[in-house]
Each structure stands twice: as structure tokens, then as C-alpha cells.
């Protein structure tokens, strides 16, 4: 229960920060994607189920407030969380390279999928332009923010796991 | 043991691939259902609005408060100096004001002749603050702090600086989503004041950085439209009210089909620094009803 509440608060915090504070700090109109960082972190830290659930709710929040239809971002975020969960068994909290690499790949693929579904299908073929002006800057900015946000998410998760372990021992 | 439900101690858990499958179906169904309708919007928007919007408003207010406090500290010294010079200016302005009052009378007369600006002074308007902007980087969508409880409704037009900003595309009890006309998926039917030929104004991510938007499908067989012409919304649209200023023509080119023209428009609104907007409470359909 504590975990559910904490994760819900984390999603809410990232969404609110991304739509308000980081809009004010945007470089060239580009915001970092905190929700991708959160989704993919929970994917590789906790496994497929939790990754896909965090992704689903993050995406749904985006859809409700800014999407044209419900379920579009929810679907993309959910698959990102699920696929990140596949790397759960090779994840170690001490190693920073895997998380960074996974977050970069996640954000990159999110950008690609968005381009294909929202622009390519409407006949906008200038991929180099969109890559240069939206996808790539977003990835760079997201990496910078990851360096601050990821240790925080990791610390929250370590605490939750410790508390859960303690509670489990108490019942045994 | 059933493959779907594994028994782990006392708790039932569903394997992730089944959960993924179920949620994928759910998302696809939701997309199919909500692409043209707003079936689930009311309860979902209300629930999400009550949870998220207070946080957003708080954070934007804290941000504004912090920045204004820090500015105050910096500005106190400047303000003292400015105060002295402003007193001098007050005297000058009093003189100027009397002149301007005379000019206003003239303006009112001219407005009556022009019959355009006065038209959208008649509309009932309500001010709103922008509390959040799109979390993605593709479309230009933002969120305002008023909703159904303040009398807003879907498709209401939003203006700022005397120009068209966009229209409401999503609404909850205490928030509304505005899709701006510079968003890549927005199209507005418009006309120029010089010619009566219609044209289509299209938002474009590519030109957003240059501060212009595209227009196209302008017939203009008499070459009446020139650079610098005012572009306003046309009577054709069923969402946008007529005669709201969109911007000024910056460049105009003949298309390769030799029949239509296209080019770029400088919008009247500074979209990058928007903080407050005005929502026009009159809907296009209502206005037509009233006229009939």
C-alpha cells in the first residue's frame, strides 16, 4: 500500500513538474521527459508488471490533459515500461551505465514512435528536421535531468524495498 | 493450476504479459472510442482535474511568487530613481492625455465606420491564466485554470493581445485544454481584409521557431492580396467566430499549380510569452441562432 501511494505521488510530481516548472526552464521550447525517466526506471528496477503499470498511468495522465484521444500515450508508455522490465535481472543499483543507456533508448524510441504516428502518417516526411529539432534535444535534456532525478527515484525505491523486507520479516 | 492466475502465498498475481495484453486491448478500445467522441471525458477529466490541477496552480503560483520576490529585491534601488523621473513624466502625460482624449473621440468615429473591432468587443469574455503546457514537444497545447464551473464549454475561442490564440478542445470542471492555432495539427479557415477569397491557416512545427505560421489554398485571381494584409477568421468555420485577427501576411508565393497561393503569416499573438488569455464565452452556433 505504501508503495502504491508513493508511486502515485511520484507520477503526479513528475507530471506537474513537467507541465509547469520545466516549461519555464525549457531551452528552445523543448521540455525533458520526466515521465519516461520514471517509467523506465520502475521498469528496470522492479520488473515488467510495475513498469507497464507506471507507464500506463503516466501516459493516461498525459492523454487526459493534453492528448487528442485517450490511450495513445498510455499505450506507448506502457510498452516502454514493459520492455524496460525485461532488463530487470541484469540491473544492479550500483551500476549507472545501464539505467542511462535504457533511458536514452526509451526516450529515443518514444520520439520515433511519436514522429511516425503523429507526423509521418500525416505526410510530413522531413525526418532529419524533426530529429534535429525535437527528438535529439529532448534526449539530451532528458539525460541531464536523469542525472538528478534517477538517484532520487533509486533512493525512494531502496527505502520502499527495505520497509517491505522489514514488514515481511515481522510477519514470519 | 490455471496459467493465468498464479498463487503466491496468500496473494493472487497476474503475469505481466497477460496484464500487458489486457491493457493493450483497453488502450486500443479507448482510442477507437475517443478519437471522434468525448465519451469518457467527463468523469475522467473531472477526477483528474480535482487531483492534478490544485498542484499545478500551487506550483505556478509559488513560481510566480518566488520570481516576483527576487525581482522586488533587485528593483528597490531602481524604483527609487525611477520614481523621481516618473513624477516628471506624470506632468508631461497629463498634457498628452488631454490630446489623446480628443483622439479617442476620433477613433470611436472611425471604428463605427470600420465596424470590425467593435464586433469583438461585444462578445462576453472571461480572463484565464495558463497553468500548464503540453508535456510533449510535438503539439502546442496548453491548460488554463478555468473550466465548466466558470461557464466555459468545448470549442470556445481563445484570444490574447487582440489576436486569435486557439480554441478549447478539452474541458474539466476546473480546467480546460486549449489547442493553439500554431499547433501542427490545427487548421483555421480565414480570409484577408483586402480580398474576400478564403484561405487556410495551418500550424507548423517547422516554422514555429521562426515565429510564423503557414497559409495556403488562397485563390486570389485578381492579385488583391499583398504582404502586410490583415488575416482574420472567416465566416466559413463552424468553430471559430468570424473576424478575429489572426495575423499579417509576411510572404506570399504562387503555388506550382498556378491556381492557388501560399506563404507565411506573422501571428498577432506572441505565443512564447503567453501568460493570460481571454476566453470568448459566445459560441459560433449560439451567435448564429441569435441572429436568426
Interface residues (C-beta under 8 A of the other chain):
Chain A: X12 X15 X16 X17 X18 X19 X20 X21 X23 X24 X28 X29 X30 X31 X33 X35 X47 X48 X49 X52 X53 X56 X61 X62 X64 X65 X66 X68 X69 X70 X71 X72 X73 X74 X75 X78 X79 X82 X85 X114 X115 X118 X119 X122 X124 X126 X129 X130 X133 X134 X138
Chain B: X13 X14 X15 X16 X17 X19 X20 X23 X24 X26 X27 X28 X29 X30 X31 X33 X34 X35 X40 X41 X44 X45 X48 X51 X52 X55 X56 X59 X60 X63 X131 X132 X133 X134 X135 X136 X137 X138 X139 X141 X143 X169 X170 X175 X177 X184 X185 X205 X206 X208 X209 X272
